Amino acid sequence: MRHKLLVTVWIAAAAFVLAAPLAAKSNFPERIALPDNFRPEGIAIGKQATFYVGSIPTGAIYRGNLRTGEGSVYIQGAAGRAATGIELDHGRLYVAGGGTGKGFVYSARTGELLASHTFFTPTAPGQTFVNDVVVARGGAYFTDSVRPFLYRVSGGEVTAIPLTGDIVYGPGNNANGIDATPNGKTLIIVQTNVGKLFTVDRKTGVTREIKLNEPVVNGDGILLDGKTLYVVQNRDNKVAVVLLARDLRSATVTMHITDTDFDVPTTIDEFGNRLYAVNARFRPAGTPPETQYWLAKSDKAKGKGRGRR
């Protein structure tokens, strides 16, 4: 009996020792390196831990794996393209085209460019900035941080929907990050320069301010998870956790997630209980550009407890 007991104990101990390194290998890396000089902005994450990150100046798309941290440039950049916000939906990548005034649609499976939509043709820099995109109820909706319009792409047709109601455009970046309620009927946007949130009627463009207990200035990418809205405050290097009222007329900033790996995060997406932020590392004009970029992983919060410090 004693011999059998010792054998059993030895087997259990060996299993534990062998399992420990395997578990360690399955941990998701805290930081995921992106190519040098990539100048990233938007991110979209698929079900198999595959992520896509766009390059602002070239429109290139990098594809990698959250579990291994490995990846490569999947879609090459090209003249006349740019990539800011990204949305992955039913095997397609919808990409906001920044200062090009365009939106692009790629096959996530092959990387093929399926469509290019022109929303506004600028004749000088700064006249448009197509910033972010969400897919809701069969249409893709793009924000413009310079022009007070929401651009809808549905069935290959483009509709420019004027933003009216409570939102007032001013100097700087205006409408930026965008997401949709689970039923797809209502859109939510953040106005960067004043730190306000708005609901948007996707059909009419009428906006209604969501009253906040404090502004989310420098709000960039947003992520809606139930009644919790995550708002990336880029130059403040934090993510506001916002609890929305049931009627979406008011909301409360309950906490902020901070991380030593944040360096001007712009957009986020989720995978399980993890949030992944893209560090754009914006610098004042004239400052030599930084060459290294990465994704930063943080734990998701539901509006309670403390942020990661």
Beta strands, then each sheet from edge to edge (+ up, - down):
strand 1: 31-34
strand 2: 40-45
strand 3: 50-55
strand 4: 61-65
strand 5: 71-75
strand 6: 86-89
strand 7: 92-96
strand 8: 102-107
strand 9: 113-118
strand 10: 130-136
strand 11: 139-144
strand 12: 149-154
strand 13: 157-162
strand 14: 164-165
strand 15: 175-180
strand 16: 186-191
strand 17: 196-201
strand 18: 206-212
strand 19: 219-225
strand 20: 228-233
strand 21: 238-244
strand 22: 250-257
strand 23: 265-271
strand 24: 274-279
strand 25: 293-299
sheet 1: 1+ 25- 24+ 23-
sheet 2: 2+ 3- 4+ 5-
sheet 3: 6+ 7- 8+ 9-
sheet 4: 10+ 11- 12+ 13-
sheet 5: 14+ 18+ 17- 16+ 15-
sheet 6: 14+ 18+ 22+ 21- 20+ 19-
end
